[in-house]
């Protein structure tokens, strides 16, 4: 498996890219955008997408570690071995999810959407109501400019079947106001969120040497929970695109 990191070079300067052993670079043109690809390894690609203003160098340490783990036939570490077996059993689901996100991303890249300030992690743990019934939204460290659906996916269907009820959505829009929702964007952001969760839990379980086995096992179980019925991967796979 190869690791591919993608950057929009129109956002950056023309300074030479840093050198990392084993990483190949190429440029491709997609419409009005020039993309820089940093690739390591061989075989089907695992695509890494970063946020602005970062670029592929963010994964300078992660790329070789992922490459080694993904190509290992039988990991010696018990957590890695168990997670690798779970991954292999669900490889088709993971690949289908990545392909869905990729296909939706290519389709949506041909359109232009109004951008608004999005919290980007607007789950219920980040929405607080104090003793005076005043609403607070906390944890703004991932705020971005994006289509409104980037945040609305948390309240229109949510990221799990048991997190947001239809009544909750109705109450939200009483305050938010009327809005036309693009289901394609909701589907894309849910698929991207699921892929992000797979990567995040996998990284914590496999690539953080300072974590103890108990913590790593908890992260591994978090990874496995993503595949439970009604969880984000199930929701992302069933999201309508029309």
C-alpha positions, 0 to 999 in steps of 0.5 A, spaced: 500 500 500 502 506 498 501 513 502 499 519 498 498 526 501 495 532 497 496 539 497 493 545 493 500 549 491 496 555 490 495 556 497 503 556 498 509 559 496 514 557 491 519 555 496 522 548 495 519 542 498 523 539 504 526 532 503 524 526 506 527 519 504 523 515 500 518 520 498 516 522 491 513 528 489 509 530 482 504 535 480 497 534 477 492 539 474 485 539 476 481 544 473 483 551 476 487 548 481 494 545 481 495 539 486 502 537 489 502 529 491 507 526 496 507 519 495 511 513 499 511 506 498 507 501 492 500 499 491 493 501 492 494 508 495 492 511 502 490 518 501 492 523 507 488 530 507 490 535 511 487 542 513 489 549 511 495 552 512 498 545 513 501 541 507 504 534 506 510 535 510 505 534 516 506 527 515 513 527 515 514 522 521 507 518 520 508 516 512 514 511 513 511 509 520 504 507 516 508 504 510 512 499 515 505 497 519 501 497 513 506 492 509 507 488 515 505 481 514 504 479 522 505 484 527 509 482 533 505 487 538 499 484 540 494 490 539 497 491 532 496 484 531 489 484 533 487 491 530 490 488 523 486 482 523 480 486 524 482 491 519 483 485 514 476 483 516 473 489 514 478 491 508 472 492 503 468 496 507 474 501 509 476 501 501 469 502 499 468 508 504 475 511 502 472 511 495 466 514 496 469 520 500 474 520 494 468 520 488 464 525 492 470 530 493 471 529 486 464 531 484 463 537 489 470 540 487 467 542 480 462 546 484 462 552 488 459 553 495 458 559 499 463 559 505 461 560 512 465 560 519 464 552 521 466 550 528 468 543 525 467 539 531 460 541 533 458 534 537 454 535 543 460 534 548 462 541 545 455 544 546 454 547 553 448 550 557 450 554 563 445 554 570 442 561 567 440 557 560 445 560 556 448 556 550 456 556 549 459 552 544 466 550 546 473 547 543 474 552 537 481 549 535 479 546 528 474 552 526 474 553 518 471 556 512 467 551 509 460 550 506 454 550 512 453 542 511 460 541 514 457 543 521 450 541 519 451 534 519 452 534 526 444 536 527 441 533 520 441 526 522 448 526 526 454 522 526 450 516 529 443 513 529 442 515 537 445 521 537 440 526 534 433 525 534 428 528 528 425 532 534 432 535 536 433 537 528 426 541 528 428 544 535 435 546 532 432 549 525 427 553 529 433 557 532 437 557 526 432 558 520 430 555 514 436 552 510 437 549 503 441 542 505 445 539 500 445 532 501 451 531 497 455 535 502 452 532 508 454 525 505 461 527 503 463 530 510 460 524 513 464 519 509 470 524 510 469 524 518 469 516 518 475 516 514 478 521 519 476 517 525 479 511 522 486 514 521 485 517 528 484 511 532 489 507 528 494 512 529 493 512 537 493 505 537 499 503 533 503 510 532 504 513 539 509 509 543 508 513 549 501 510 550 501 504 555 497 498 552 491 499 556 490 506 553 492 503 546 487 497 547 482 502 549 483 506 542 483 499 538 476 498 541 474 505 539 476 503 532 472 497 532 466 501 535 466 505 529 463 499 525 458 498 530 451 498 527 448 505 527 455 508 528 459 513 523 461 508 518 454 505 518 451 512 517 456 515 512 455 509 508 447 510 508 447 517 507 443 520 501 447 524 495 441 527 492 
